[in-house]
Amino acid sequence: MKVIINIGPHKTGTTSLQRALAEMEKSRALCTSYYSTKPDENHSVMVGQAFSGEYPDYYRSGTNWGRIPSHRTAEQRNEARKYFISEIRRASKKKKDLILIGECFSLLHPKEVATLKSVLDSEGYNDSKVVAYVRPAEEWANSYSNQLLKGWEAITISQILDCPPVPRYRTFIQKYFDIFGSVNVRQFDKANFPEGSLWLDFCSVCGLLDVPKIEKYEKFLGESLNLEATRCWVYLRKSGVSIFKTRKIMQHFHSSGVVPNFSLTRNALDHVCRESEQD
C-alpha cells in the first residue's frame, strides 16, 4: 500500500492541508486514504513523539529555531511509536493508503528518517511518495519569524533580528531523497496551483481523485499579523499575558492591509539569503 508524506517545512500551507484532511476523515469523505486525527491532526505531534528526541542540536540547526520534542526517554518514544504503528494498522485494516503531514518531518535527523522508513516498510507501506513545498528564502523567513513571535514562548523582535530563521532546504529535503529515493519538490506559489488552490495541487500530486475544493482552508487565522499587531502581541506576552488570552485579544488585529506586515530588516534578510545559499 502507498504512504504519502508531506514533510512541510513550516510556512508552506501544512496547517491548511491538515485541517482539510481532518475534516474529510471525520466526515468519511476520504474513500481510498486514511488521515489520522489523533492525538492531533498535525502529525508533527505523533511523529515527533515517536521518532525524535536524541538530536536537539540538529533540530535547532534546521532553521536556527527548530522545535520538535527533545529530551524524551527511550520508554516514552517506544510508547509513542506503538501508537503510531496502531494508526498505521488502522489504515491497513481499512485497506487504505496512508497520508502523513507534519512540519517536523523536515527537522528529523537522517537516522530518525531511516527508522521511520523502516517502520512503514515493516507494516506494508513500502510504496512511498514524499512531497515538499518551498518558497523564496526572504518570504519564508518573514513568515516564520511572525509565527515564532506568536508562539508559546515569549520571543522578542530583537531576538528574532539577532538570529533570524533560515530555510535550509537541502537539510530539510536531501535526507528524504537519500532514504526514500525521491521527493516531489513543489514551489509554494498560488499562481501555479490549480485554480490558485494549494489543496487541489496537493491532491493532484498525491493522486487523490474526486475531492472538493475546500475554500475555507485556503485562508485561515494562522496568517501573518501586521506590524502594529506584532508589536502589540510581543508586548502582551512579555507582560505575562497567557498565549490563550493574547490570541483572543489579537483576533481583531489580523492583517488588514492598512499597515504593513511584520518584516525582518534588510540586514537580517541578507543574512538569511547568505545562510540559505550555503546549505
Buried (B, 14 or more C-beta within 10 A) or exposed (E): BBBBBBBBBBBBBBBBBBBBBBBBBEEEEBEEBBBBBEEEBBBBBBBBBBBBBBBBEBBBBBBBBBBBBBEBEEEBBEBBBEBBBEBBEBBBEEEBBBBBBBBBBBBBBBBBBBBBBEBBEEBBBEEBBBBBBBBBBBBBBBBBBBBBBBEEEBBEBEBBBEEBBBBBBEBBBBBBBEBBEEBEBBEBBEEEBEEEBBBBBBBBBBEBEEBEBBEEBBEEEBEBBBBBBBBBBBEBBEEEBEBEEBEEBBEEBEBEEEEEBBBBEEEBBEBBBEBBEEB
